[in-house]
């Protein structure tokens, strides 16, 4: 494990050094993210402008969900999107051969090879929103700590789903449209799941597990999460990660080398 941590640190250090050559892009990304976030918060404000709460969720509590969504979006933009979208490119151009020949796990290499700084502002904004909302709600360190496990489980679940979609490029080559659809579906996580109709709640809980990504961490922080939900989030993340490993090895058995 120590070798993999050192390798990841080397990957990210070199990637960040290359990114810093274009500091203007980072500043533009920061302002763009801030504008998008302001629009989302304004929308939540409009929803709760005339009513103190909806389905048990107040404005400040909904801000927690927005904060977790922004944080996960930042992680996706920083690591997941830039790496997993390149699986398609490696398969199409035949450079997957070089990755499979390296003395390191291929899934690990494909998942963490690049680090893009553009998502860092979203991570910072998300943390600030969670801290601000938690302060208004009078939450303490224990409440913040309660959200760590479901938040980590949500991140693992998001990665696993994204990686499995990227791995299908071994058969279909062009899967960009599918990943765009997934990104749009995950955008529903910026609001508490309780705000959606019943049918959509079921869909975003058991089909596309958006609820586990943002709403469950917020519920855990508010002391509302049932232990079954927390255990379910952890189990779902573990199963999803194991499925991504098994699916990747299955996909590799069907991979045709560019040199063969």
VOMI-343785 format. One record per residue (C-alpha): x, y, z. Coordinates in steps of 0.001 Angstrom, whole numbers, always signed. Example, Ala and Ser with C-alpha at 12.3 -4.5 7.8 and 13.67 -1.06 7.14 Angstrom:
2
PT       px       py       pz
PT   +12300    -4500    +7800
PT   +13670    -1060    +7140
END
This chain:
260
PT       px       py       pz
PT       +0       +0       +0
PT    +2861    +2373     +771
PT    +4127    +1956    -2806
PT     +714    +2873    -4180
PT     +459    +5977    -1975
PT    +3882    +7124    -3120
PT    +2914    +6497    -6735
PT     -320    +8453    -6356
PT    +1540   +11331    -4722
PT    +4002   +11378    -7619
PT    +1159   +11322   -10154
PT     -679   +14173    -8486
PT    +2446   +16269    -7864
PT    +3467   +16180   -11514
PT      -96   +16811   -12675
PT     -487   +19784   -10347
PT    +2846   +21206   -11476
PT    +1653   +21021   -15084
PT    -1690   +22599   -14146
PT      -13   +25552   -12451
PT    +1438   +26592   -15808
PT    -2093   +27752   -16644
PT    -3073   +29680   -13509
PT    -5580   +31800   -15415
PT    -7652   +28685   -16135
PT    -7786   +27971   -12412
PT    -9024   +31491   -11656
PT   -11659   +31312   -14386
PT   -12796   +27926   -13065
PT   -13040   +29379    -9535
PT   -15316   +32210   -10646
PT   -17386   +29875   -12821
PT   -17915   +27470    -9943
PT   -18852   +30340    -7656
PT   -21413   +31585   -10167
PT   -22971   +28131   -10557
PT   -23113   +27697    -6803
PT   -24730   +31109    -6307
PT   -27406   +30164    -8835
PT   -28139   +26888    -7027
PT   -28368   +28594    -3635
PT   -30664   +31242    -5104
PT   -32923   +28481    -6424
PT   -33124   +26869    -2969
PT   -33885   +30281    -1495
PT   -36779   +30690    -3918
PT   -38150   +27272    -2976
PT   -38154   +28069     +754
PT   -39058   +31731     +419
PT   -42724   +31285    +1343
PT   -42577   +28151    +3512
PT   -40297   +27439    +6503
PT   -39770   +23797    +5529
PT   -40758   +21167    +2986
PT   -41112   +17492    +3911
PT   -39187   +18159    +7115
PT   -36320   +20022    +5426
PT   -35586   +23684    +6134
PT   -33466   +26061    +4065
PT   -30367   +25618    +6247
PT   -30726   +21839    +6254
PT   -31027   +21840    +2470
PT   -27819   +23876    +2346
PT   -26054   +20892    +3935
PT   -27150   +18714    +1021
PT   -26002   +21404    -1412
PT   -22630   +21550     +336
PT   -22080   +17798     +129
PT   -23147   +17820    -3507
PT   -20668   +20598    -4283
PT   -17860   +18742    -2506
PT   -18526   +15498    -4379
PT   -18754   +17420    -7638
PT   -15363   +18950    -6923
PT   -13816   +15538    -6281
PT   -15389   +14239    -9498
PT   -13969   +17126   -11510
PT   -10564   +16900    -9843
PT    -9905   +13179   -10138
PT   -12750   +11051   -11492
PT   -13852   +12803   -14674
PT   -10368   +13533   -16012
PT    -9097    +9996   -15408
PT   -12062    +7776   -16171
PT   -12961    +9622   -19366
PT    -9492    +8782   -20685
PT   -10239    +5060   -20594
PT   -12109    +5574   -23863
PT    -9100    +7333   -25354
PT    -6685    +4605   -24248
PT    -8847    +1894   -25814
PT    -9401    +3803   -29052
PT    -5743    +4778   -29534
PT    -4260    +1486   -28353
PT    -2334    +3052   -25459
PT    -4123     +746   -23020
PT    -1423    -1794   -23858
PT    +1222     +351   -22160
PT     -868     +675   -19008
PT    -1454    -3067   -18767
PT    +2292    -3676   -19077
PT    +3179    -1426   -16144
PT    +4074    -3118   -12809
PT    +1083    -1587   -11063
PT    -2602    -2357   -10860
PT    -4236    -1103   -14060
PT    -7446      +65   -12372
PT    -5427    +2076    -9873
PT    -3380    +3656   -12663
PT    -6435    +4564   -14711
PT    -8228    +6002   -11676
PT    -5555    +8325   -10233
PT    -3076    +9056   -13031
PT    -4116   +12691   -13457
PT    -5109   +15424   -11033
PT    -6895   +18548   -12257
PT    -6975   +21611   -10020
PT   -10213   +22959   -11511
PT   -12329   +21014    -9020
PT   -10519   +22323    -5928
PT   -12684   +25483    -5685
PT   -15829   +23322    -5621
PT   -14391   +21252    -2772
PT   -13543   +24422     -845
PT   -16936   +26000    -1534
PT   -18706   +22814     -463
PT   -16809   +22691    +2829
PT   -17593   +26346    +3514
PT   -21311   +25807    +2842
PT   -21421   +22804    +5183
PT   -19608   +24767    +7904
PT   -21901   +27758    +7442
PT   -25096   +25702    +7483
PT   -23860   +23679   +10450
PT   -23100   +26863   +12369
PT   -26607   +28223   +11715
PT   -28079   +24887   +12838
PT   -25930   +24798   +15978
PT   -24133   +21584   +15060
PT   -20919   +20533   +16794
PT   -17834   +18445   +15963
PT   -19601   +15153   +16689
PT   -22332   +15963   +14174
PT   -19728   +16809   +11534
PT   -17888   +13562   +12272
PT   -21129   +11590   +11868
PT   -21254   +12597    +8198
PT   -17762   +11322    +7341
PT   -18622    +7630    +6935
PT   -21679    +8075    +4655
PT   -19832   +10781    +2707
PT   -16891    +8435    +2094
PT   -19323    +5663    +1146
PT   -21010    +8007    -1331
PT   -17675    +8889    -2904
PT   -16758    +5215    -3308
PT   -20165    +4517    -4845
PT   -19789    +7419    -7287
PT   -16333    +6240    -8324
PT   -17429    +2633    -8789
PT   -20384    +3536   -11016
PT   -18272    +5908   -13089
PT   -15461    +3385   -13511
PT   -17785     +610   -14622
PT   -19294    +2906   -17245
PT   -15801    +3800   -18434
PT   -14838     +116   -18608
PT   -17653     -580   -21069
PT   -15575    +1328   -23657
PT   -13697    -1934   -24224
PT   -16802    -3088   -26087
PT   -18467     +122   -27209
PT   -15480    +2529   -27475
PT   -17661    +5670   -27373
PT   -19458    +5913   -24042
PT   -19186    +9656   -23478
PT   -22933   +10111   -23879
PT   -23607    +7577   -21131
PT   -21302    +9362   -18694
PT   -23012   +12659   -19510
PT   -26374   +11068   -18704
PT   -24983    +9820   -15386
PT   -23662   +13301   -14566
PT   -27059   +14840   -15266
PT   -28836   +12247   -13128
PT   -26424   +12817   -10259
PT   -27261   +16532   -10425
PT   -30506   +15633    -8673
PT   -28433   +15164    -5531
PT   -28143   +18903    -4989
PT   -31577   +18836    -3307
PT   -32838   +16559     -508
PT   -34449   +13441    -1917
PT   -37579   +14142     +143
PT   -38331   +17128    -2098
PT   -38978   +14839    -5090
PT   -42157   +12833    -5843
PT   -42312    +9293    -4461
PT   -41518    +7608    -7779
PT   -38413    +9761    -8212
PT   -37354    +9064    -4637
PT   -37391    +5338    -5327
PT   -35490    +5838    -8584
PT   -32797    +8027    -7000
PT   -32404    +5637    -4079
PT   -32415    +2131    -5572
PT   -31690    +2631    -9307
PT   -29338    +5617    -9382
PT   -28234    +5901    -5720
PT   -28209    +9689    -5522
PT   -29685    +9597    -2008
PT   -26593    +7822     -655
PT   -24299   +10509    -2084
PT   -25683   +13667     -486
PT   -28948   +13229    +1436
PT   -27784   +10400    +3736
PT   -24618   +12299    +4864
PT   -26799   +15336    +5627
PT   -29274   +13179    +7555
PT   -26412   +11640    +9533
PT   -25135   +15105   +10379
PT   -28596   +16163   +11522
PT   -29039   +13012   +13610
PT   -31898   +11784   +11433
PT   -30243    +8882    +9685
PT   -31421    +5454   +10710
PT   -28603    +2986   +11366
PT   -30005     +791    +8631
PT   -29456    +3604    +6125
PT   -25877    +4150    +7293
PT   -25104     +447    +7157
PT   -26842     +243    +3803
PT   -24709    +3091    +2442
PT   -21503    +1375    +3579
PT   -22577    -2023    +2240
PT   -23708     -529    -1061
PT   -20339    +1219    -1456
PT   -18403    -1974     -687
PT   -20508    -4011    -3115
PT   -20196    -1329    -5800
PT   -16402    -1209    -5440
PT   -16116    -4998    -5523
PT   -18361    -5035    -8598
PT   -16123    -2491   -10314
PT   -13073    -4710    -9669
PT   -14806    -7821   -10963
PT   -16234    -6002   -13967
PT   -12817    -4568   -14882
PT   -11170    -8001   -14831
PT   -14069    -9362   -16880
PT   -13648    -6512   -19379
PT    -9911    -7128   -19681
PT   -10579   -10706   -20765
PT   -12406    -9236   -23760
PT    -9816    -6558   -24509
PT    -8053    -6956   -27843
PT    -4533    -5607   -27744
PT    -3567    -3038   -30380
PT     -522    -5151   -31191
PT    -2408    -8415   -31644
END
